[in-house]
Amino acid sequence: MRLPLSLLFLLGSSWLNAAELKVATLHPLLSDLARKVGGETVEVVDLIGPNADPHHFEPTPADLQRAEGASLFLAAGLGLEADLPALKSIARGRILEVGASVPVLYAEDHGHSHEDGELHDHAIDPHWWHSIDRFRRASLIVAEAFAAASPAHADEFRKNAVVYRESLDALERWVRVRLAAIPREKRQLATAHAAFNYFCADFGFEPIPVAGLNREQTPDPAQIARLVGNLKSRHVAAVFPEKESNPKLLQAITRDTGIRSGEPLIADGTNVASYEAMFRHNVEAIVNALK
């Protein structure tokens, strides 16, 4: 049976408009980055969604079905996704750990980066996206990965990455102007867990986390007592909860110290529309509490 010409045209138009490359993401901010770099050429399947915790995401059979046909999986890497080894054993597409190609910080180093490739005793901090510079680097890493997967659109991906990098340049200029309102002696960032070391290193803050690199690393009573003493002795102006964390411990600390609680920060990029929206929210919250 011959199909009507009009139907053939519609089918052909749909095929022409279909995305050339399918990419699955394991972090909400990488979903935003993939869309910025890929444009209409890339179909982005956000496996984690807006509310899940990237630290503990475990793909379900339904997630894997949605990712069927993906040539590339984007992960934050550096140990953030606990279930990544299991995914590597079953995923058909290439898994790119974006954070593995950016300079890393170590949890105890408080702002000193290591690029020598040598092993260190400190735990690697996986929250690299809180550095705008590293996210800029990530845009080029993703663009090259897309170019390798779809060479016909390589120029498009690279141009998109340049445009996005320019928007990140503008974002960083805005951040530095806003943070200039905070005196140097007040640049102490006390947060629910150790997620903001990269932000502190880039913008001249001292990180004072309540918990460790993930929210399950909660302090014991002796550690809490030392933390309270540290906060008091340093005259810390505010303690910042996180939108994704249980606020009870921080509420107890603010009650015991008299230090005010700042507006909750966004640590892992969940419940936010974009990378820029996350950064603007966090900076405004920090400035409003510490200026």
Secondary structure, DSSP 8 states (H G I E B T S, - for coil): ----HHHHHHHHHHHHHS-SEEEEESSHHHHHHHHHHHGGGEEEEESSTTTS-GGG----HHHHHHTTT-SEEEE--TT--TTHHHHHHH-SSEEEEGGGGS-EEETTTSS-EE-S----SS-EE--GGG-HHHHHHHHHHHHHHHHHH-GGGHHHHHHHHHHHHHHHHHHHHHHHHHHTTS-GGG-EEEESSS--HHHHHHHT-EEEESS-SSTT----HHHHHHHHHHHHHTT--EEE-BTTS--HHHHHHHHHH--EE---B-SSSTT-S-HHHHHHHHHHHHHHHH-
